[in-house]
Amino acid sequence: MHIDSGGVEIEFEVTGDGPPVLLLHGFPDSGRLWRHQVPVLAEAGYKVIVPDLRGFGSSGRPADVAAYALWMAGGDILAVLDHLGVERAHVVGHDFGAALAWYLGISNPDRVDHLVALSVGHPLSFRSAGLEQLGKSWYMLLFQFEGVAEQWLSDDSWANFRTWSSHPDADAVIADLERDGALTSALNWYRANVPPETLIGPPMELPPVGAPTMGVWSTGDFALTEQQMSGSSAHVAGPWRYERMEGPGHWLPLEAPDEVTRRLLDFLPH
């Protein structure tokens, strides 16, 4: 299925029927990230909504960097929910999809029933996580440089991407990123949302998230510290639950699919 969201085509799939659960992927993925969770959630009685975020997968790729700001992507998600007649949904996100989930919980609390953030904590917790997190975020600075980042990632048959990311779906992801301008569109998420000044400048003021929220972090995550997730509790006014997973790396829906699904089923009400 697809809709037009302000001139950008957004592809999405809907599986099952029941309380809506929205699954948001991040960089450098597409909705394919959730292939292990979708059938189990649908069988458990949920309507599972999985979009390709703008710039990824089969969705449109606007040329302007500013078009990848979270508020623009949030508009896409609300347009999908409106198209489906969904007033409120459980929102689950990983990586930049988690950042988008936090954004929706902050900006549109009436549309978010329960919120689940995998790997990426609340934006203010991320900012205050200290030098260890800044060190792990080195690639965010590299990704600001158009042309340089694209070359670094794709040279020598994508050797740096494969080594840096250890992505379980590297071949399929690379095939997607090699399509006309897809890599630049994916990197534009970093250029629009995490330019260097956002990491070192004065923090913004954000209202707390009112939805019941679960944060999930894994000890093998190469990009994110535990503190940026566990510290998210300070920015959640609703019930907060923290899950620490021992062993898996950053790509939780793929590296620990059964454990992720079990936690979702335990946390999300019908």
N, C-alpha and C positions, 0 to 999 in steps of 0.2 A: 504494500500500500504506500501511497505517497500523498503529501499535501504541498501546497505552495505557501511558504511562510515569508511574506514580505519580499517575494521574488526569488527565494532560495527553496529549491525542492528538497524536502525532507522525506527520506524513506524510512518506513517502520513496519514492524510485523506485530501482529496480535495473535496470541495463542491462548486458548482456554476461555473460561467464563467464570465470573465471580468477582470478589473484591480486586480492584486493579492494582497491579504492581508494576512500576516503571523501572526498568533496568538501564542505567546510563554507563556506557563505556568511556574510556579515556584515551590518551595517546599511547601508542599509535594504532589503536584497535578500531573495530567496528562492532556492530551488534553481535557478530560472530563470537565475541568474547564470552557471551552468556549461554552458549549452546548446551552446556551441561545442566544449567539451572532451569532453563525454560521448561523442558518437558516435565520435570519433577514438580515445579511450582504449579503448572497447569493441571497436572494430575491431582494435586492437592486441593484444587478448587479455586485457583486464582486466575484472573485475566491478566496475562503477562504481556506488557507493551515494551517493545525493544526497538528504539530508533537508532539509525546511524546519525550521529551528530554532524552538524554542518562541517564540511571539510574532510569528512571521513567516509569510507565505504562507498555506497551508492548515492549519498546525498550530495547536494550542490556544493560548489567550492567558490564562493565569492572571492574576487581579487583583492579587495581592500582589507588590510590587516585589521582595521577597527571593526570589521564585520564579525570578528571572532571573539569579541568581548562577551563575558559571561551573560550580561543582560540580553544580548542578542540571541545567544543560544537558549537562554531561558524562555525567550519569546517563542522560539521554535517548539519547545516542549509544551508550553501552555497551549499553543495552536494545535498540537497533536491531541492533547487531552480534550480541548474544546470540540475538535472534529469528532472525537469518539463519544462525546457527551459525558465525560468523566469530570465530576466536580472535585473529588479528592482522591488521591492515590498514595499508596506507599511508595516511597522513592528510595531506590538503592543505586549507589554510584561507586565506581572504582576509578582511581587516578583522577584525571580531570573531570570525569563523570561524578566523582565524589565532591569535587569543588563545586560543580554545578548543582548537585543535590543540596549542599550547604547553602548555596545562593538562593535556591528555591525555598528552602526552609526559612531563610531570613526575610526574603522579599515578598513571598506569597504564602504565608503561613496557613491561609485558608484552603490552599490546594494540597497541602502535604499532611497526610495522616500519620504515618510513621516514617522515620528517616534512618537509613543505614549508610554509613560511610566506610568504605573499604580502603585502607592504606593511607588516605589523605585526611588529615584532621581539619578542624575549623580554621578558616584563614587567619584569624588573630592568634590562635595557638601555634600555627605554623610559623608565623612571623616572630613569635617570642620564644621559639624553641632553642635558640642559642647557636653557638659557633659550630657545634657538631652538625646541625641541620644545614647551616650555610655551606659547610664543606661538602655535604652530600648533594647539595643543589648546584654544584659547579656547572653542570650541563645546561642549566637554565640560562646562564650567562652566554655560553657558547651558542645556544639556539637563537639568541637575539640577532645574530649576524647573518643576514640573508646571503645566500650563496656559499658562505664559509661553512655554515652548519650543514647545508644540503650536501656539500662535497665531502665533508668529514664523515657523515653517516653512510654515504653511498659508495665511496671509493673502494676499490679492490673487492668487488662483489659484496659490498655492504659489510665488510669485515669489522669495522668499528661498531656499527649498530649491533651486530650479532654478539660481539664481546661485551659491550657496555650493557645491553639490555638483558641478555640471556633469555630472550622471549621464547616461550615454548612453541609458538606459532610463527617463528621467524620467516619461514619461506612464504607462507600465505600473506603475512603482513607486508613483507617486502613487495610481493606481487601487487598488492593494493597501492603501496606508496609509489610504485614506478609508473602508475597511470598519470596521464597529463596533469602535471602540477600538483599532484596529491601530496607529495612530501612537503612542499612549501605551505600548502593549506593546513596541514597538520601542525607544522611548526608555528604557524601564525597564532595558534592558541597560546603559546608561550609569549609571543611578541605582543599580543593584545592584552594579556592578563598578568604577566609577571615580569615586566621590565625591571631593571635593577633598582630603580628608585622605590618600587613597591616593597622591596625586601629590606631596605635600610632607612627609608623615610619615616616620618611620624605615622603611627598607626591610625587607621580610620576608626570611626565609632560605628558599631553595628549593634542592633538589638539582639537579645538572646533568642535562640531557637526554642520555640515552645513545644514542638512535636516530641513525643517519645523518640529517643535517638540511641542507636547502637553504633559504636566505633569498633572496627576490627583492624588489628595491626599484626604483622608477622615478623618473627625474629630474623628472617633471612632477607628482609627488604633492603636492597642496596641504595635506595634513594631517600628513605624516610626514617626518621627516628621515632622511638616509642613516645618520647615526650610530646611531639607535635600532635599525636593522637590522644594520649591519655589526658593531656592538658585541655582538651576540647570540652571537658566537663564544666569548666568555668564559664563556658559560653552557651550552655544549654539550660534553659529554665524548666523544661519538662523532664521526665524520667530519663536517666542516663545509664547506659550499660556499656561496659568496656570488655572486649574479648581479645585476649592475647594468644596468638597461634604460634606454636613452637615449630620451627623448621622451614615452612614454606617461604619462598621469595616474594617478589613484588606482585607477581601475576596470580593473585589468589584465586579468581574464578576458574583458572586453568590448572594451577599447581595443586590446589586443595579443593577440588570441586565439590566433593561430598561433604566436607566439613563446612564449607561456605553455605551450601544449600541447607544443611541441618540447622545452622545458626539462623538462617533466614526463616525457616519454618517455625523455629522455636520463638522467634521474636515478633513476627508479623501476625497480627490477629486476622481472623476472618470477619 
